[in-house]
């Protein structure tokens, strides 16, 4: 299994919209083959920082999700919500 940790920084005046968009993306992910689990973390030090940890069965499955039309629909308009580009890293789950 792999875990994908992604940090998102919402524009200060669009945090609620960013949370809704990421929740919708999480719902779409939960229906995808190979999805295992998802956690959303809200920073206690930066109210604009939203971090997600999503576990998938393997890298190939995650790459398929990234290229899927469902993801495209779920993340439509996301670029307008971020104050800087999201940062993502993959990890092996022990």
PyMOL CGO cylinders between C-alpha atoms (Angstrom):
from pymol import cmd
from pymol.cgo import CYLINDER

trace = [
    CYLINDER, 0.00, 0.00, 0.00, 1.00, 3.60, -0.47, 0.3, 1, 1, 1, 1, 1, 1,
    CYLINDER, 1.00, 3.60, -0.47, 0.05, 6.74, 1.38, 0.3, 1, 1, 1, 1, 1, 1,
    CYLINDER, 0.05, 6.74, 1.38, -0.18, 10.05, -0.45, 0.3, 1, 1, 1, 1, 1, 1,
    CYLINDER, -0.18, 10.05, -0.45, 0.33, 13.09, 1.77, 0.3, 1, 1, 1, 1, 1, 1,
    CYLINDER, 0.33, 13.09, 1.77, -0.70, 16.35, 0.12, 0.3, 1, 1, 1, 1, 1, 1,
    CYLINDER, -0.70, 16.35, 0.12, -0.49, 19.84, 1.58, 0.3, 1, 1, 1, 1, 1, 1,
    CYLINDER, -0.49, 19.84, 1.58, -2.86, 22.47, 0.18, 0.3, 1, 1, 1, 1, 1, 1,
    CYLINDER, -2.86, 22.47, 0.18, -2.76, 26.18, 0.99, 0.3, 1, 1, 1, 1, 1, 1,
    CYLINDER, -2.76, 26.18, 0.99, -6.06, 27.90, 0.37, 0.3, 1, 1, 1, 1, 1, 1,
    CYLINDER, -6.06, 27.90, 0.37, -6.37, 31.59, -0.29, 0.3, 1, 1, 1, 1, 1, 1,
    CYLINDER, -6.37, 31.59, -0.29, -7.37, 33.18, 3.03, 0.3, 1, 1, 1, 1, 1, 1,
    CYLINDER, -7.37, 33.18, 3.03, -10.78, 34.27, 1.75, 0.3, 1, 1, 1, 1, 1, 1,
    CYLINDER, -10.78, 34.27, 1.75, -11.53, 30.89, 0.13, 0.3, 1, 1, 1, 1, 1, 1,
    CYLINDER, -11.53, 30.89, 0.13, -10.80, 28.35, 2.88, 0.3, 1, 1, 1, 1, 1, 1,
    CYLINDER, -10.80, 28.35, 2.88, -14.41, 27.16, 3.16, 0.3, 1, 1, 1, 1, 1, 1,
    CYLINDER, -14.41, 27.16, 3.16, -14.62, 26.64, -0.61, 0.3, 1, 1, 1, 1, 1, 1,
    CYLINDER, -14.62, 26.64, -0.61, -11.33, 24.73, -0.56, 0.3, 1, 1, 1, 1, 1, 1,
    CYLINDER, -11.33, 24.73, -0.56, -12.58, 22.47, 2.24, 0.3, 1, 1, 1, 1, 1, 1,
    CYLINDER, -12.58, 22.47, 2.24, -15.75, 21.70, 0.27, 0.3, 1, 1, 1, 1, 1, 1,
    CYLINDER, -15.75, 21.70, 0.27, -13.81, 20.96, -2.89, 0.3, 1, 1, 1, 1, 1, 1,
    CYLINDER, -13.81, 20.96, -2.89, -11.43, 18.62, -1.07, 0.3, 1, 1, 1, 1, 1, 1,
    CYLINDER, -11.43, 18.62, -1.07, -14.35, 16.89, 0.68, 0.3, 1, 1, 1, 1, 1, 1,
    CYLINDER, -14.35, 16.89, 0.68, -15.95, 16.31, -2.72, 0.3, 1, 1, 1, 1, 1, 1,
    CYLINDER, -15.95, 16.31, -2.72, -12.68, 14.95, -4.06, 0.3, 1, 1, 1, 1, 1, 1,
    CYLINDER, -12.68, 14.95, -4.06, -12.48, 12.61, -1.07, 0.3, 1, 1, 1, 1, 1, 1,
    CYLINDER, -12.48, 12.61, -1.07, -15.99, 11.34, -1.76, 0.3, 1, 1, 1, 1, 1, 1,
    CYLINDER, -15.99, 11.34, -1.76, -15.09, 10.68, -5.40, 0.3, 1, 1, 1, 1, 1, 1,
    CYLINDER, -15.09, 10.68, -5.40, -11.86, 8.93, -4.34, 0.3, 1, 1, 1, 1, 1, 1,
    CYLINDER, -11.86, 8.93, -4.34, -13.76, 6.69, -1.95, 0.3, 1, 1, 1, 1, 1, 1,
    CYLINDER, -13.76, 6.69, -1.95, -15.65, 5.22, -4.91, 0.3, 1, 1, 1, 1, 1, 1,
    CYLINDER, -15.65, 5.22, -4.91, -12.50, 4.53, -6.96, 0.3, 1, 1, 1, 1, 1, 1,
    CYLINDER, -12.50, 4.53, -6.96, -10.96, 1.05, -7.27, 0.3, 1, 1, 1, 1, 1, 1,
    CYLINDER, -10.96, 1.05, -7.27, -8.00, 0.61, -4.94, 0.3, 1, 1, 1, 1, 1, 1,
    CYLINDER, -8.00, 0.61, -4.94, -8.99, 3.34, -2.48, 0.3, 1, 1, 1, 1, 1, 1,
    CYLINDER, -8.99, 3.34, -2.48, -8.29, 2.30, 1.12, 0.3, 1, 1, 1, 1, 1, 1,
    CYLINDER, -8.29, 2.30, 1.12, -8.77, 5.33, 3.38, 0.3, 1, 1, 1, 1, 1, 1,
    CYLINDER, -8.77, 5.33, 3.38, -8.51, 9.10, 3.68, 0.3, 1, 1, 1, 1, 1, 1,
    CYLINDER, -8.51, 9.10, 3.68, -7.87, 11.55, 6.49, 0.3, 1, 1, 1, 1, 1, 1,
    CYLINDER, -7.87, 11.55, 6.49, -8.11, 15.32, 6.28, 0.3, 1, 1, 1, 1, 1, 1,
    CYLINDER, -8.11, 15.32, 6.28, -5.95, 17.38, 8.62, 0.3, 1, 1, 1, 1, 1, 1,
    CYLINDER, -5.95, 17.38, 8.62, -6.41, 21.07, 9.38, 0.3, 1, 1, 1, 1, 1, 1,
    CYLINDER, -6.41, 21.07, 9.38, -3.29, 22.87, 10.57, 0.3, 1, 1, 1, 1, 1, 1,
    CYLINDER, -3.29, 22.87, 10.57, -3.44, 24.36, 14.06, 0.3, 1, 1, 1, 1, 1, 1,
    CYLINDER, -3.44, 24.36, 14.06, -0.79, 26.92, 13.10, 0.3, 1, 1, 1, 1, 1, 1,
    CYLINDER, -0.79, 26.92, 13.10, -1.98, 27.98, 9.65, 0.3, 1, 1, 1, 1, 1, 1,
    CYLINDER, -1.98, 27.98, 9.65, -5.75, 28.19, 9.08, 0.3, 1, 1, 1, 1, 1, 1,
    CYLINDER, -5.75, 28.19, 9.08, -5.22, 28.12, 5.30, 0.3, 1, 1, 1, 1, 1, 1,
    CYLINDER, -5.22, 28.12, 5.30, -3.32, 24.81, 5.30, 0.3, 1, 1, 1, 1, 1, 1,
    CYLINDER, -3.32, 24.81, 5.30, -5.32, 21.65, 4.59, 0.3, 1, 1, 1, 1, 1, 1,
    CYLINDER, -5.32, 21.65, 4.59, -3.46, 18.35, 4.44, 0.3, 1, 1, 1, 1, 1, 1,
    CYLINDER, -3.46, 18.35, 4.44, -4.84, 15.05, 3.21, 0.3, 1, 1, 1, 1, 1, 1,
    CYLINDER, -4.84, 15.05, 3.21, -3.47, 11.56, 3.71, 0.3, 1, 1, 1, 1, 1, 1,
    CYLINDER, -3.47, 11.56, 3.71, -4.97, 9.07, 1.28, 0.3, 1, 1, 1, 1, 1, 1,
    CYLINDER, -4.97, 9.07, 1.28, -4.06, 5.37, 1.26, 0.3, 1, 1, 1, 1, 1, 1,
    CYLINDER, -4.06, 5.37, 1.26, -4.25, 3.37, -1.98, 0.3, 1, 1, 1, 1, 1, 1,
    CYLINDER, -4.25, 3.37, -1.98, -3.47, -0.26, -2.73, 0.3, 1, 1, 1, 1, 1, 1,
    CYLINDER, -3.47, -0.26, -2.73, -0.52, 0.65, -4.99, 0.3, 1, 1, 1, 1, 1, 1,
    CYLINDER, -0.52, 0.65, -4.99, 1.11, 3.34, -7.15, 0.3, 1, 1, 1, 1, 1, 1,
    CYLINDER, 1.11, 3.34, -7.15, -0.52, 2.18, -10.38, 0.3, 1, 1, 1, 1, 1, 1,
    CYLINDER, -0.52, 2.18, -10.38, -4.00, 2.45, -8.88, 0.3, 1, 1, 1, 1, 1, 1,
    CYLINDER, -4.00, 2.45, -8.88, -3.23, 5.95, -7.61, 0.3, 1, 1, 1, 1, 1, 1,
    CYLINDER, -3.23, 5.95, -7.61, -1.87, 6.98, -11.02, 0.3, 1, 1, 1, 1, 1, 1,
    CYLINDER, -1.87, 6.98, -11.02, -5.11, 5.71, -12.59, 0.3, 1, 1, 1, 1, 1, 1,
    CYLINDER, -5.11, 5.71, -12.59, -7.11, 7.87, -10.17, 0.3, 1, 1, 1, 1, 1, 1,
    CYLINDER, -7.11, 7.87, -10.17, -4.97, 10.91, -10.98, 0.3, 1, 1, 1, 1, 1, 1,
    CYLINDER, -4.97, 10.91, -10.98, -5.70, 10.44, -14.70, 0.3, 1, 1, 1, 1, 1, 1,
    CYLINDER, -5.70, 10.44, -14.70, -9.40, 9.67, -14.27, 0.3, 1, 1, 1, 1, 1, 1,
    CYLINDER, -9.40, 9.67, -14.27, -12.27, 11.83, -15.51, 0.3, 1, 1, 1, 1, 1, 1,
    CYLINDER, -12.27, 11.83, -15.51, -13.83, 11.54, -12.04, 0.3, 1, 1, 1, 1, 1, 1,
    CYLINDER, -13.83, 11.54, -12.04, -10.83, 13.30, -10.51, 0.3, 1, 1, 1, 1, 1, 1,
    CYLINDER, -10.83, 13.30, -10.51, -10.92, 15.98, -13.19, 0.3, 1, 1, 1, 1, 1, 1,
    CYLINDER, -10.92, 15.98, -13.19, -14.55, 16.72, -12.34, 0.3, 1, 1, 1, 1, 1, 1,
    CYLINDER, -14.55, 16.72, -12.34, -13.96, 16.61, -8.55, 0.3, 1, 1, 1, 1, 1, 1,
    CYLINDER, -13.96, 16.61, -8.55, -11.04, 19.04, -8.73, 0.3, 1, 1, 1, 1, 1, 1,
    CYLINDER, -11.04, 19.04, -8.73, -12.47, 21.45, -11.32, 0.3, 1, 1, 1, 1, 1, 1,
    CYLINDER, -12.47, 21.45, -11.32, -11.61, 25.03, -10.36, 0.3, 1, 1, 1, 1, 1, 1,
    CYLINDER, -11.61, 25.03, -10.36, -9.15, 24.01, -7.64, 0.3, 1, 1, 1, 1, 1, 1,
    CYLINDER, -9.15, 24.01, -7.64, -6.32, 26.14, -9.03, 0.3, 1, 1, 1, 1, 1, 1,
    CYLINDER, -6.32, 26.14, -9.03, -8.34, 29.27, -8.25, 0.3, 1, 1, 1, 1, 1, 1,
    CYLINDER, -8.34, 29.27, -8.25, -8.53, 28.33, -4.56, 0.3, 1, 1, 1, 1, 1, 1,
    CYLINDER, -8.53, 28.33, -4.56, -4.83, 27.85, -3.79, 0.3, 1, 1, 1, 1, 1, 1,
    CYLINDER, -4.83, 27.85, -3.79, -2.43, 30.55, -2.67, 0.3, 1, 1, 1, 1, 1, 1,
    CYLINDER, -2.43, 30.55, -2.67, 0.45, 28.32, -3.78, 0.3, 1, 1, 1, 1, 1, 1,
    CYLINDER, 0.45, 28.32, -3.78, 0.80, 25.02, -5.59, 0.3, 1, 1, 1, 1, 1, 1,
    CYLINDER, 0.80, 25.02, -5.59, -0.09, 21.93, -3.50, 0.3, 1, 1, 1, 1, 1, 1,
    CYLINDER, -0.09, 21.93, -3.50, 2.80, 19.69, -2.46, 0.3, 1, 1, 1, 1, 1, 1,
    CYLINDER, 2.80, 19.69, -2.46, 2.39, 15.94, -2.57, 0.3, 1, 1, 1, 1, 1, 1,
    CYLINDER, 2.39, 15.94, -2.57, 4.58, 12.99, -1.61, 0.3, 1, 1, 1, 1, 1, 1,
    CYLINDER, 4.58, 12.99, -1.61, 4.07, 9.24, -1.74, 0.3, 1, 1, 1, 1, 1, 1,
    CYLINDER, 4.07, 9.24, -1.74, 5.03, 6.86, 1.08, 0.3, 1, 1, 1, 1, 1, 1,
    CYLINDER, 5.03, 6.86, 1.08, 5.07, 3.11, 1.56, 0.3, 1, 1, 1, 1, 1, 1,
    CYLINDER, 5.07, 3.11, 1.56, 2.61, 2.12, 4.29, 0.3, 1, 1, 1, 1, 1, 1,
    CYLINDER, 2.61, 2.12, 4.29, 4.12, -0.20, 6.89, 0.3, 1, 1, 1, 1, 1, 1,
]
cmd.load_cgo(trace, "trace")
